């Protein structure tokens, strides 16, 4: 009998990371793929990106509607409540043998919590990472404690999951899924990309990806204002914006981006580029500017620089190509200037990505196929031996 593996996805970026794992599960003889779409995938405001899952050749087995049309703390909390109800019904209907979740978003917390109560084993991807500038940090570690198999991207993250009390034999170092996607995707040519995004690239181009911060003294809008003021000074550089996630305060940032783009002919914003167009953009831009994890996990493998703003990704491993700066206009401006400095750019070909060199999806499927799951839900806390 095939083992039913239910993979849950709530955002466009997350599906980009999970796509190749879904494909590996789909073609594995001992596994049966189930897909649940939720969160931003089902929202017209964020591009109805569940359609990208279907266009990639997958069947969505269930849709869990949970995202309210607001981004206040109250709305996000209520969305989590709706998610718990929806996932409870979905698990009862699909009866998966194991669910797979990635990362640290509130949709994933709801999915993991419902699985915990239903007694369904959980495999968690990209645990052990730290992002001190967002409440995602607490969500990620909470999901780790509700999970039973752990697939991590780096040795430091493996040690941290074990530090949280997880049994070492259940924590597997497989590398980053973003690197896997880069290795396996046939990217668009420059001409194909320009036609697809209806935007002519210049001699110099930047990808701008800035998401809300959910912890810290400055508001997300204040930090976005500083970023846009720095970008306003740039000349002869085309700017490609990706819109923020459905996090607390995200809509205000989207309005600010739209207003900036309306005033600048060298800027264009996209609700959802999708993985193919996003990675293709990375192939032709000079760097990524913002506070997205992709600037740390994927951009280094593309041989481009990253300007990482503020504390949203603080604590996450970063390559030598990543330039960290404060969320202030002057600091951002100076960091972008360094990104274009000739001596810095000469170092980019030697960049080593701390998230590995690909192959994560195949490693994960091999473990999902061969690991006994009958007693996975029974856990004991692993105490790290104290040195004398």
FENMOJO-V867946 format. One record per helix or strand of 3 or more residues. SS is the DSSP state (hx for helix, st for strand). FROM is the first residue (numbers start at 0). TO is the last residue. Records with the same first field share a line. If there is no record, write none. Layout:
SS=FROM-TO + FROM-TO
//
This chain:
st=2-8 + 30-37 + 61-63 + 97-101 + 120-124 + 148-151 + 170-172 + 204-208 + 237-241 + 266-269 + 286-289 + 304-308 + 321-324
hx=11-26 + 38-41 + 43-45 + 49-54 + 72-93 + 105-117 + 135-145 + 154-162 + 167-169 + 176-183 + 189-196 + 219-231 + 249-262 + 273-283 + 293-296 + 298-301 + 328-338 + 341-344 + 347-349 + 359-369
//
